[in-house]
Amino acid sequence: MASPRAKAREIVEDHICGRRTCEETVADVMARLPHVQERCNAFTEWFPQEAQEAARDLDRKLAQGAVPGLLHGVPICIKDMTPSKGHHTTLGSWTSGEGKTSHDAVIVQRLKAAGAIIVGKTTTAELAFSSFTNTARYGVTRNPWDLSRSSGGSSGGSAAAVAAGLVPLAEGTDMGGSVRIPAAACGVVGFKPSLGRIPMDIVPSALETLSHFGALAGSVEDAARFVAVSAGHHPSDMLSRRSSFEHAATGPGNLTGRRFALSRDLGYCAVDPEIDRGVMDIAQRLRDAGAIVEEVDLPWTRDVFDQWAIRWFCLLATFPNARTAAQRAQMHPELQAGLEQAQRHTAMDLMGVEVLRSKMNHQLNTIFARYEFLLCPTNAVPAPLVTQSDADFERTLPNGKLAAFDMTHPFNMVPTSPVLSLPIGLTGARLPIGMQIVGPPLQDEATLSVAAAIEALIGPLPVPEI
């Protein structure tokens, strides 16, 4: 690529203007990918021959006068949760077998149609259940900022690939924060669009309301471009929306007079002091830029997390490779325990989750009646050590707060709000800090626009050296 932090737009412009060919861009990625893989273990497989053939085809079509797409020749990665034709889609689990996938998910079809070139499949937590990307099948995915630290999860491989500067964009899935958690841990942009913006066709239910496709990106601009090519109704997802995505409305807006609510802990999370200081510093910089930022209290408790877990594990228990006791016995012990518990939940347990979600929706809408956006940390702590796991972040402290890793689950429980995790700085140990920008229901373009304005105000993080 033209530079380690080249944006998708810059790569496309280079191809259109003839400064570089798509084939040259792919060759550069493939030359560096083994080094990133050796250090971070971000990939399950990669496709040098296939990617070069796709690049040559795009170069040939452009020379013949074809109209280039928004991602013409842009190298991207696809998470191992998402089917892509001719590749393995294992969901990070031994229970998925060895066969190659025979079709592309809708989002993959649309990314390809826009000119994106798939260079590899990236690691995921097994069945995307964890905030850590560490599986028996593929091992630990490490953080480019500190190889002793986790990349986060479950889209940990996608986040690591973007953070390392290998690709400007990667696909992820977000059912409880699986795009935003690793984005914050690795210092990149992670965007969870509002429910139905991108068709969700990889879960057993066509009426699923926790699950989203999202973008891991080097910039807000690239995240917006990702949504622009992948949004739109598809009959495989009954909740996917027909409303158009206005790409032109996602550019940086004016911060003067904008009204932001700020929650430092979402009511229930114990937040690391450096994370808290980082978010408070951005709040002050927004005030200095003319915005209004006021702290608010949310009445949420750790019940938000516990009820989300009921709903999430019940969904996972319907996956074809998680339905039998023999399959579950092959899985990560924490995943196995959650799936076994899911067998014992009742219909009333699930309805209790929906009642809480309705209450949370009312509470969040009360905030949006007074403010345009809500700001809060993405993760409560910097990237944990790779030797840690979710079980280390489920304690209730004496003060009643949850000793959490991440603070993302509430916005899957209230899924119509788009949420973007923006890298806002580094801790003293040079680990990234992420801040969530939560938008009102269905306001994806406005959320991307204000995130782009904040990004312009504070500047990007450097690319870590690995």
C-alpha positions in Angstrom: 0.0 0.0 0.0 1.0 3.6 -0.4 1.6 4.1 3.3 1.0 2.1 6.5 -2.1 4.2 7.2 -3.2 4.7 3.7 -7.0 5.2 3.6 -9.2 3.2 1.3 -10.0 6.3 -0.7 -6.3 7.0 -1.3 -5.7 3.4 -2.4 -8.6 3.6 -4.8 -7.4 7.0 -6.2 -3.9 5.6 -6.7 -5.4 2.7 -8.8 -7.7 5.0 -10.8 -4.9 7.5 -11.6 -2.4 4.8 -12.5 0.1 5.6 -9.7 -0.2 2.0 -8.7 -1.9 -1.2 -9.9 -4.2 -3.3 -7.8 -1.7 -6.1 -8.4 1.2 -4.1 -6.9 -1.0 -3.2 -3.9 -1.8 -6.9 -3.2 1.8 -7.9 -3.7 2.9 -5.4 -1.0 0.3 -6.8 1.4 1.2 -10.4 0.7 4.9 -9.6 1.2 4.2 -8.3 4.7 1.4 -10.6 5.8 3.7 -13.5 7.0 5.5 -11.1 9.3 2.3 -9.8 10.8 1.1 -13.4 11.1 4.3 -14.5 12.8 4.0 -11.7 15.4 0.3 -11.5 16.0 -1.3 -14.7 14.7 -4.2 -12.7 13.1 -5.1 -15.1 10.3 -6.5 -18.5 9.9 -5.5 -18.6 6.2 -4.5 -16.2 3.4 -4.9 -16.3 -0.4 -1.9 -14.9 -2.4 -2.8 -16.5 -5.7 -6.6 -15.8 -5.5 -5.9 -12.2 -4.4 -3.4 -11.6 -7.2 -5.9 -13.0 -9.8 -8.6 -10.7 -8.5 -6.2 -7.8 -8.6 -5.2 -8.5 -12.2 -8.9 -8.8 -13.2 -9.7 -5.4 -11.6 -6.7 -3.8 -13.4 -7.8 -5.3 -16.7 -11.4 -4.1 -16.3 -10.3 -0.6 -15.4 -8.1 -0.5 -18.5 -11.1 -1.5 -20.5 -13.1 1.5 -19.1 -15.1 -0.1 -16.3 -16.4 2.2 -13.6 -14.4 1.5 -10.4 -16.2 0.7 -7.2 -15.8 2.5 -3.8 -13.3 -0.2 -2.8 -11.5 -0.8 -6.1 -8.5 -2.9 -5.3 -8.6 -2.3 -1.6 -7.2 -5.3 0.3 -9.5 -6.4 3.1 -9.9 -9.3 5.5 -13.0 -11.4 6.4 -13.6 -12.8 9.8 -13.6 -16.6 10.2 -17.3 -16.3 11.4 -18.4 -15.0 7.9 -18.8 -17.4 5.0 -16.6 -16.6 1.9 -16.7 -18.8 -1.1 -13.8 -21.3 -1.5 -12.4 -20.6 2.0 -12.7 -22.3 5.3 -15.3 -20.8 7.7 -14.7 -22.6 11.0 -16.0 -20.1 13.6 -12.7 -20.8 15.4 -13.9 -24.2 16.4 -12.9 -27.8 15.8 -16.6 -28.7 15.6 -16.8 -27.0 12.2 -14.8 -29.6 10.3 -12.4 -29.0 7.4 -14.7 -28.3 4.4 -14.6 -25.1 2.3 -17.5 -22.8 2.1 -19.6 -22.9 -1.1 -21.1 -19.4 -0.9 -20.4 -15.8 0.1 -22.4 -14.1 2.8 -24.3 -11.1 1.5 -21.8 -8.7 3.0 -18.9 -10.5 1.2 -20.8 -10.3 -2.1 -21.3 -6.6 -1.7 -17.7 -5.9 -0.7 -16.4 -7.9 -3.7 -18.8 -6.1 -6.0 -17.4 -2.8 -4.8 -13.9 -3.9 -5.8 -12.5 -5.2 -2.5 -9.9 -7.9 -2.6 -10.0 -10.6 0.1 -6.4 -11.3 1.2 -7.2 -13.6 4.1 -9.6 -14.9 6.8 -9.0 -13.6 10.3 -9.1 -15.3 13.7 -12.2 -15.2 16.0 -13.0 -16.4 19.4 -14.7 -19.7 19.2 -18.3 -19.0 18.0 -17.5 -15.4 18.7 -18.3 -16.0 22.4 -15.4 -14.2 24.0 -13.8 -10.8 24.4 -10.4 -12.7 23.9 -9.3 -14.2 20.6 -7.8 -17.5 21.8 -8.9 -20.8 20.5 -7.7 -24.4 20.7 -7.8 -24.6 16.9 -5.7 -21.5 16.1 -4.1 -20.3 19.3 -3.7 -16.8 20.7 -4.1 -13.6 18.6 -1.8 -10.9 20.0 -2.0 -7.1 20.1 0.4 -5.2 17.8 0.9 -2.6 20.5 2.3 -5.2 23.0 2.6 -8.9 22.0 2.0 -9.9 25.6 -1.5 -8.4 25.4 -4.7 -9.7 23.9 -6.1 -8.2 20.7 -9.5 -8.4 22.3 -12.4 -10.3 20.7 -14.1 -11.7 19.2 -12.9 -10.0 15.9 -9.4 -10.0 17.3 -7.7 -11.0 14.0 -9.4 -8.3 12.0 -8.4 -5.6 14.6 -4.8 -6.8 14.7 -4.5 -6.8 10.9 -5.8 -3.2 10.6 -3.8 -2.0 13.7 -0.6 -3.4 12.2 -1.2 -1.3 9.0 -1.5 -4.4 6.8 -5.0 -3.5 5.5 -7.1 -0.4 5.9 -10.3 -2.3 6.4 -11.5 -5.6 7.8 -14.9 -7.1 8.4 -16.1 -8.1 11.8 -19.2 -9.3 13.6 -20.6 -7.6 16.8 -23.0 -9.4 19.0 -21.8 -8.0 22.3 -19.1 -5.7 21.3 -17.0 -8.0 19.1 -16.1 -5.2 16.7 -15.7 -2.4 19.3 -13.8 -4.4 22.0 -10.8 -5.4 19.8 -10.9 -2.0 18.0 -10.4 -0.2 21.3 -7.8 -2.8 22.5 -5.8 -2.4 19.3 -6.3 1.3 18.7 -8.4 1.3 15.5 -11.9 2.4 14.6 -14.7 -0.1 15.2 -18.2 0.6 14.0 -21.4 -1.2 14.9 -24.1 0.1 12.6 -27.7 0.3 13.7 -29.8 -2.9 13.6 -30.8 -3.8 10.0 -28.4 -1.5 8.3 -26.2 -4.4 7.0 -28.1 -7.6 6.4 -27.2 -10.3 8.9 -27.4 -13.7 7.3 -25.0 -15.9 9.2 -27.0 -16.7 12.3 -29.7 -19.3 12.5 -32.5 -16.7 13.1 -33.6 -14.3 10.4 -35.1 -12.2 13.2 -31.9 -11.8 15.2 -31.7 -8.6 17.2 -28.3 -8.7 19.0 -26.1 -9.4 15.9 -24.5 -6.9 13.6 -21.8 -6.9 10.9 -19.3 -4.1 11.4 -16.1 -2.5 10.2 -12.6 -2.5 11.7 -10.9 0.5 10.1 -7.9 2.7 10.2 -10.2 5.8 10.1 -13.8 6.9 10.4 -13.8 7.7 6.7 -13.0 4.1 5.9 -15.7 2.7 8.2 -18.2 4.9 6.4 -17.1 3.6 3.0 -17.4 0.0 4.3 -21.0 0.7 5.3 -21.8 2.5 2.1 -21.0 -0.6 0.0 -22.6 -3.2 2.3 -25.8 -1.5 3.5 -29.3 -2.2 2.1 -32.1 -4.7 2.4 -31.8 -8.3 1.6 -34.5 -10.9 2.0 -32.3 -13.3 4.0 -32.6 -10.8 6.9 -36.2 -9.9 7.6 -35.1 -6.9 9.7 -32.8 -5.4 7.1 -33.8 -1.9 6.1 -34.6 -0.5 2.7 -33.7 3.1 3.6 -30.7 4.3 1.7 -27.3 5.0 3.3 -26.2 8.6 2.6 -22.5 8.3 2.2 -22.0 12.0 1.5 -23.5 12.9 4.9 -20.7 11.1 6.8 -18.0 13.7 6.5 -16.7 15.7 9.5 -19.3 18.0 10.8 -19.1 21.1 13.0 -18.7 20.5 16.8 -19.7 23.9 17.9 -23.0 23.7 19.9 -23.3 19.9 19.6 -24.7 18.3 22.7 -23.0 15.3 24.2 -24.0 13.3 27.3 -21.1 11.6 29.0 -21.3 8.5 31.2 -18.0 7.6 32.8 -19.1 4.0 33.9 -22.5 3.3 32.4 -23.7 3.0 36.0 -22.1 -0.4 36.7 -18.5 -0.7 35.5 -15.3 -0.2 37.4 -13.2 1.9 35.0 -9.4 2.0 35.0 -8.2 5.5 36.0 -6.1 6.0 32.9 -9.1 5.1 30.7 -11.3 7.5 32.7 -8.7 10.3 32.4 -8.4 9.7 28.6 -12.2 10.1 28.1 -12.4 13.1 30.4 -9.6 14.8 28.5 -11.5 14.3 25.2 -14.6 15.7 26.9 -12.7 18.8 27.8 -11.3 19.2 24.3 -14.8 19.0 22.9 -15.9 21.7 25.3 -12.9 23.8 24.2 -14.0 23.3 20.6 -17.5 24.7 21.4 -19.4 21.5 22.2 -21.6 21.0 25.2 -20.6 17.9 27.2 -22.5 17.1 30.4 -22.1 14.1 32.7 -25.2 11.9 33.1 -26.1 9.0 35.4 -27.4 5.8 33.9 -29.3 3.4 36.3 -27.8 0.3 34.7 -26.4 -2.6 36.8 -24.4 -5.7 36.0 -27.8 -7.3 35.3 -27.3 -5.8 31.8 -24.3 -8.1 31.3 -25.9 -11.1 32.9 -29.1 -10.8 30.9 -27.2 -10.3 27.7 -25.3 -13.5 28.4 -28.6 -15.5 28.7 -29.8 -14.2 25.4 -26.4 -14.6 23.7 -25.7 -18.2 24.8 -29.3 -19.2 23.9 -28.6 -18.0 20.3 -25.2 -19.8 20.2 -26.9 -23.0 21.3 -28.9 -23.0 18.1 -25.7 -23.0 15.9 -25.4 -26.3 14.0 -22.0 -27.0 15.4 -23.1 -26.4 19.0 -26.3 -28.4 19.3 -25.0 -31.8 20.7 -23.3 -32.7 23.9 -20.5 -34.3 21.8 -19.9 -31.0 20.0 -20.0 -28.9 23.2 -17.4 -31.2 24.8 -14.9 -30.2 22.2 -15.2 -26.5 22.9 -13.6 -23.9 25.2 -14.6 -24.7 28.8 -16.2 -21.3 29.3 -18.1 -21.6 26.1 -19.2 -25.1 26.9 -20.5 -24.0 30.3 -22.5 -21.2 28.8 -24.0 -23.5 26.2 -24.9 -26.1 28.8 -26.6 -23.5 30.9 -28.5 -22.3 27.8 -30.1 -25.8 27.6 -31.7 -25.1 31.0 -33.1 -21.6 30.4 -36.8 -21.2 30.0 -39.0 -19.1 27.8 -39.7 -16.9 30.8 -35.9 -16.4 31.2 -35.7 -15.1 27.6 -38.8 -12.9 28.0 -37.1 -11.4 31.1 -34.2 -10.4 28.9 -36.6 -8.6 26.5 -38.3 -6.8 29.3 -34.9 -5.5 30.5 -34.1 -4.4 26.9 -37.3 -2.5 26.7 -36.5 -0.7 30.0 -33.0 0.1 28.8 -34.4 1.5 25.5 -36.6 3.9 27.5 -33.7 5.0 29.7 -31.4 5.6 26.7 -34.1 7.5 24.8 -34.5 9.8 27.8 -30.9 10.8 27.3 -31.4 11.3 23.5 -34.4 13.6 24.3 -31.8 16.0 25.7 -28.6 15.2 23.9 -27.5 14.3 20.4 -24.9 11.6 21.3 -23.7 9.7 24.3 -20.0 9.3 25.1 -18.5 6.5 27.3 -15.4 4.3 27.4 -15.3 1.3 25.1 -13.3 -0.9 27.4 -13.0 -0.4 31.1 -9.4 -1.5 31.1 -6.5 -1.5 28.6 -5.8 -4.6 26.6 -5.4 -7.5 29.1 -2.6 -10.0 29.1 -3.0 -13.0 26.7 -3.0 -15.3 29.7 -6.3 -13.8 31.0 -9.8 -14.7 30.0 -13.4 -13.5 30.4 -13.6 -15.2 33.8 -11.1 -12.7 35.2 -13.6 -9.9 34.4 -16.9 -11.1 35.9 -16.4 -10.2 39.6 -18.6 -7.7 41.5 -16.4 -5.5 43.6 -17.3 -4.4 47.2 -18.6 -1.1 45.8 -21.1 -2.9 43.6 -19.3 -2.2 40.3 -18.5 -4.9 37.8 -14.8 -5.5 37.3 -15.4 -5.5 33.5 -13.1 -5.7 30.5 -15.5 -4.1 28.1 -18.5 -1.8 28.2 -20.1 -2.7 24.9 -22.9 -5.1 25.7 -25.6 -2.5 26.5 -25.7 -1.3 22.9 -26.4 -4.8 21.6 -29.3 -5.0 24.1 -30.5 -1.7 22.6 -29.4 -2.4 19.0 -31.0 0.4 17.0 -28.3 2.8 18.2 -25.2 2.9 16.0 -22.0 2.9 18.0 -18.5 3.8 17.0 -15.4 3.1 19.0 -12.8 5.8 18.3 -9.1 5.5 19.4 -8.4 8.6 21.6 -4.9 8.1 23.0 -2.5 5.8 24.8 -1.9 4.9 28.4 1.4 5.4 30.1 2.3 1.8 29.0 1.4 2.8 25.4 -1.8 0.7 25.2 -4.7 2.2 23.3 -7.7 3.9 24.8 -11.1 3.7 23.0 -14.2 5.9 23.4 -17.7 4.9 22.3 -19.8 7.4 20.5 -23.4 6.2 20.7 -25.9 7.7 18.3 -29.7 8.0 18.5 -31.7 5.2 16.9 -30.9 4.6 13.2 -28.7 7.7 12.9 -25.7 6.0 11.3 -24.6 8.9 9.1 -24.9 11.5 11.9 -22.8 9.2 14.2 -20.1 8.7 11.6 -20.1 12.4 10.9 -19.6 13.5 14.5 -17.0 10.7 15.0 -15.1 12.0 12.0 -15.2 15.5 13.5 -13.8 14.3 16.8 -11.2 12.2 15.0 -10.0 15.4 13.1 -9.9 17.2 16.5 -7.7 14.7 18.3 -5.7 13.2 15.4 -5.0 9.5 14.7 -2.8 7.1 16.7 0.5 6.1 15.2 1.0 2.7 13.7 2.6 0.4 16.2 6.0 -1.1 15.3 6.0 -4.9 15.3 
